[in-house]
Amino acid sequence: MKKALFQLHISILLAGFTGLFGKLISLNEILLACYRLWIAGALLALLLALQGKLRRVAPRNAARMGVTGMLLGLHWVFFYGSIKYSNVSVGVVCFSLTGFFTALLAPLLNRTRVRPSEILLSLLTLIGIALIFSFDSRYRLGITFGTISSLFGSLYMVYNERLTKEWPAETILVYALPAGGLLLTTLVPLYTRFYPAAYYLPTFTDAAWLLVLCFFCTILLYRLQLQALERLSAFTVNLSLNLEPVYSVILAIWLMGEGKELGGTFYAGLVLILLSVALQTFRLRPAS
């Protein structure tokens, strides 16, 4: 349990940087997500092939893994859209709704009982998001995108919780990432009709940031996250991921000067989100 929690929190620290890339990389959000999936998938396949760990799986299992990649791809599109239509701080805090959706969806999809404690902890997060939602009407499109992103992120985590009981994290990812890239590639023409892209190929600077994002904040991050899921529940992982906004907000304030854009209700909402994570961590201590 302690090792799983350590892996989880290292992945969260890496995740804290992902929101910054949404601003640093100037590509449209669906193109950014699409390139991230294809590049990360290719890098992971190459690494596994060099290590002799690239495994073939039956088409049925490959399709199951592919579904997770599609959910992940949609999650990234709306996550980066949230950041681009608001700012890093608002976009990453909206991601905290993932725990709320998981508390509702996991019992439904896994046919288990609803845990009142998880609902109550998630409501703290929901109240925090409501406070943040009210602080500036300029960011409501970004917040809407962030909410949709959290829904897809929750579905991804719940579905992956089942797969990690059967397959290593690397095997799941190597099939999931290209499947997500394929889905987004087919959606690019439709999506860009509503949210046009200034250009379709990354600049040299964008390409450099994409490589950093793909290796450290995709392959390493999700490998650690899926390994943690082997021991921890999807709800615990998703609620703990609410710490990601704390890291991202600190980095955004420090590196991008976003502090002057954020008001008291934003920070009040952030405190409630942080409280929900602390209470869940305390609740898990006897089990560790």
Secondary structure, DSSP 8 states (H G I E B T S, - for coil): -HHHHHHHHHHHHHHHHHHHHHHHS-S-HHHHHHHHHHHHHHHHHHHHHHHT------HHHHHHHHHHHHHHHHHHHHHHHHHHTS-HHHHHHHTTHHHHHHHHHHHHHHT----HHHHHHHHHHHHHHHHHHTS-GGGHHHHHHHHHHHHHHHHHHHHHHHHTTTS-HHHHHHHHHHHHHHHHHHHHHHHHHHS--S-SS--HHHHHHHHHHHIIIIIIHHHHHHHHHTTS-HHHHHHHGGGHHHHHHHHHHHHH-GGGG--HHHHHHHHHHHHHHHHHHHHHGGG-
